[in-house]
C-alpha cells in the first residue's frame, strides 16, 4: 500500500538485508522463539519486502507478475516446510539449521553485491 500511494520507504533494501540476517539468526539460534515475537519480526520486515514487490510490478502487467510471485512464494514455503520436516526427523537437526543459515547468508551476500 505504501508504494501504491507513493509514500517513500527509504530503507527498503537495507530492511530486506537486515530481515534476512535477523530471521536467519533467530531460527538458527533461538528455535523456541515465542510465536508473537516471530509474528512481530515478520510483520515489520514484510513492509520492506512488500514495498519492493510493488515497486517491481509497476512496469509490468499485474496479473502475470502476481502469478509468478505467488508460485515462487509457494515453492519457497514448500522448501522451508520440507527442511523443517527433515530437521524433525533427522538425528542431527542442527545440520538443517546450519544449511538454512548458509542459504540465508548466500542470499544476503547476493543482496550486498547486487
C-alpha positions in Angstrom: 0.0 0.0 0.0 2.8 2.4 0.8 4.3 2.1 -2.7 0.9 2.4 -4.4 0.1 5.6 -2.6 3.6 6.8 -3.2 4.9 7.1 0.3 8.7 6.5 0.1 10.3 3.9 2.3 14.0 4.9 2.1 15.4 1.8 3.8 13.8 -0.8 1.6 17.0 -2.7 0.5 18.6 -2.4 3.9 15.4 -3.5 5.6 15.3 -6.6 3.4 19.0 -7.3 4.1 18.5 -6.9 7.9 15.4 -9.1 7.8 17.4 -12.0 6.2 20.1 -11.7 8.8 17.7 -11.3 11.8 15.3 -14.0 10.8 18.1 -16.5 9.9 19.8 -15.9 13.2 16.5 -16.1 15.1 15.7 -19.5 13.5 19.3 -20.8 14.0 20.0 -19.5 17.5 16.5 -19.3 19.1 14.3 -22.1 17.6 11.9 -21.7 20.5 11.2 -18.0 19.9 7.7 -17.1 21.1 5.1 -17.0 18.4 4.1 -13.4 18.8 7.7 -12.2 18.8 8.2 -14.1 15.5 5.0 -12.7 14.1 6.1 -9.2 15.0 9.5 -9.6 13.4 8.0 -11.0 10.2 5.3 -8.2 10.1 7.9 -5.4 10.5 10.1 -6.8 7.7 7.1 -7.6 5.5 6.7 -3.8 5.0 10.1 -3.6 3.2 9.5 -6.8 1.2 6.0 -5.8 0.1 7.2 -2.3 -0.8 9.9 -3.7 -3.0 7.5 -6.1 -4.7 5.0 -3.4 -5.5 7.8 -1.2 -7.0 8.9 -4.2 -9.2 5.4 -4.6 -10.5 4.9 -1.1 -11.8 6.3 -1.6 -15.3 4.6 -5.0 -15.9 1.2 -6.5 -16.3 -0.1 -7.0 -12.8 -1.8 -10.4 -13.2 1.2 -12.4 -14.6 3.5 -10.7 -12.1 1.4 -11.7 -9.2 1.0 -15.2 -10.5 4.8 -15.6 -10.7 5.2 -14.0 -7.2 2.6 -16.4 -5.7 4.1 -19.5 -7.4 7.6 -18.7 -6.3 6.4 -17.8 -2.7 4.6 -21.2 -2.6 7.8 -23.0 -3.8 9.8 -21.3 -1.1 7.3 -22.2 1.6 7.3 -25.8 0.4 11.1 -25.9 0.6 11.1 -24.4 4.1 8.4 -26.9 5.3 10.4 -29.8 3.8 13.5 -28.6 5.6 11.5 -28.3 8.8 10.1 -31.8 8.5 13.6 -33.1 7.7 15.0 -31.4 10.8 12.4 -33.0 13.0 13.1 -36.5 11.6 16.9 -36.1 11.3 19.1 -37.4 14.0 21.3 -34.3 13.8 18.8 -31.4 13.1 21.5 -28.8 13.7 22.8 -29.5 10.2 19.5 -28.5 8.8 19.6 -25.2 10.7 23.1 -24.6 9.5 22.1 -25.3 5.9 19.3 -22.8 6.2 21.6 -20.3 7.7 24.1 -20.9 4.9 21.3 -20.3 2.3 20.3 -17.1 4.1 23.9 -15.9 4.1 24.3 -16.6 0.4 21.1 -14.6 -0.3 22.3 -11.8 1.9 25.7 -11.6 0.1 23.8 -11.5 -3.3 21.8 -8.6 -2.0 25.0 -6.8 -0.8 26.8 -7.4 -4.1 23.9 -6.6 -6.4 
